[in-house]
């Protein structure tokens, strides 16, 4: 739903997480995602667009001496990760895998590089496969000619205009003389460039706040503002509970062409209790896109039994019901965040009656209910 003014201001907006964005990319930017294997299997990236996962070993454990084994010999830059056993014949299930997530922008991959060393009785046949084709075919296959010395290998590739949120490289080794033959891995790197992109919008802010009505877990109201748009198509609202896997929960149509401020809102009717992470995927008419940095909205567990009834309600009275609620603090706001004065009357059975100073115009209102230091927003509707 698109709006011409903000529906969350004042104290409601103060509870929201606000983040400002300025997007501007004028040229392709190089990137390198690397696993140094220097006493760690963690990866690092020199570009914020990429988040590498830890390297993994599939098809059985590393039986060298410990699950994690490193060696400084053979010309390793600092250390290399050393693995055994490897099979005599190629096995599609025995490999090391290096994976990263791409957060926002499209990108190209131009090369893979790595350093390998095998022991005299270790595997000397290597295959490289990637997730680009589902690991179906060899990107490269070669034989290590020298043993006991790390050698650098570079594999040129031309993976262009990638937009998937994950990419993986697998290194397979085989033709080991016996189960004691080892392979060392050092300085595995995926290299490429992040594509320059002219975003379809300038996003001023993105924020959210929990609100409660009759929904079981309440709702989260999201709001954002653009200062201009050009060929914008839509905003895809995505949610996560762990900041790792984001899933779309709704779409809001964009304005297309604007030179002034435009406000948008979206209601998440099924948030999780606790932290909810939200981000916007900004999509242009040419299918170009980017995602903004996520915000977090804490959705507290609803107070047991607190409800507004009836809802929709009359314009002259708001009735709430909650056990032991007479000590709760209450305030009333309209959808623009302006406080509405009222007279309060406590009734039997946890009933509370709020009588506004005058009839309420049709629209959405918020009752802010505070008890024991916990704040809850209840949405009410005047037809």
Secondary structure, 3 states (H helix, E strand, C coil): CEECCCCCCHHHHHCCCCEECCCCCCCCEEEEEEECCCCCCCCEECCCCEEECCCEEECCCCCCCCCCCEECCCCCCCCEEEECCCCCCCCCCCEEEEEEEECCCCEEEEEEEEEEEECCCCCCEEEEEEHHHCCCCCCEEEECCCCCCCEEEEEEEEEEEECCCEEEEEEEEECCCCCCCCEEEEEEEEEEEECCCCCCEEEEEEEEEEEECCCCCCEEEEEEEEEEEECEEEEEEEEECCCCCCEEEEEEECCCEECCCEEEEEEECCCCCEEEEEEEEEEECCCCEEECCCEEEEECCCCCCCEECCCCECCCCEEEECCCCCCCEEEEEECCCCECCEEEEECHHHEEEEEECCCCCCEEEEEEEEECCEEEEEEEEEC
